[in-house]
């Protein structure tokens, strides 16, 4: 196995998809390569966040219906091709997903959808969101970026330029004060375009953005109730987007 090959196993190893001898060789490599070890930790953490973003159980009847429907979904065989990962700034890491990692994140997204359902009539919306996540993560250029602001929360962006779509997730994000909204913006060479609003529920929020075009950044600002035409305050969170 070449050095390039072994570096490319971070995604598969993070989701326990590296077999036998390759796994043993990669674990020896991890003890010597802090960069790969860090990528494995971040991939596992992102997958766990998607699965545990909400802790409230759905109604038993609804959960049973969703599980019955999952049994009818055909699963595709994972590709044998593993794409090497490029190392980036640790505050905003772009990770090219292997097909195996994407499949696991998709399963986590479905679990997230089930957990946040409050009423039976939200089932269709939840299934639609899971389908959106699937399309993004299965794209050949799918990437995940994260910025952590400590007590001020964390934001994760799953994006695909070929699909021209992204999914923004936050956790531990403080609720806006009364009379204020958390407005999301995409940056286009210094010009900020409104992309919607975040409504945190116990610090967690999800926003799907389509048609972000040539955006080079995404950020969140605190704006007057109803939003603004352009940002009026510095960004609460901001993530640069890879080309």
Secondary structure, 3 states (H helix, E strand, C coil): CCHHHHHCCHHHHHCCCCCHHHHHHHHHHHCCCHHHHHHHHHHHHHHHHHHHCCCCCCCHHHHHHHHHHHHCCCCCCCCCCCCCCCCCCCCCCCEECCHHHHHHHHHHHHHHHHHHCCCHHHHHHHHHHHHHHHHHHCCCCCEEEEEECHHHCEEEEEEECCCCEEEEEEECCCCCCCCEEEEEEEEECCEEEEEEEECCECCEEEEEEECCCCCCEEEEEEEECCCCCCCCCCCCEEEECCC
